[in-house]
Amino acid sequence: MNDFVQIVSTIGYPIASCLAMGLFFKYVTDKDRDERQQLSLRHDQEIKEITAALNNNTLALQRLCERIDSNDEG
């Protein structure tokens, strides 16, 4: 608290307030960047899982179609 009073008395309240807002803005921006990066990584993992499930479903449908076609011919 004493440091804040010394800064205000040295450079003035408006400049000290601007510096404080700048530091707060940097903190919020850094935190937001980290959260977006984590969400992006989680999204990439989810897309990989969905792609694998879609490929498995495609293979299952192909096998079913082959069985249906072989039953229709026989």
Phi, psi and omega in degrees: 000322180296325178296319180297316179297319179294319178297315180298318181289333181279308187252350179101154183296313182300318180291319178297321178295318178297319177297317179297317178294323177297317178296319178296317179298318178297318179299313182294319180295317178297318180295318178296319179298317179296317180296318178295323179294318178296318178296322179295317178296319178295321179295318178301317179296318179297320179296320177298318179294319179295319179298317178297317179296319179296318177296319178296319179294323178297316177298318179296318178295321178297317178296319178296318179297320178297318179294319179296316179297320181290328176288325179291326181283328187268000000 
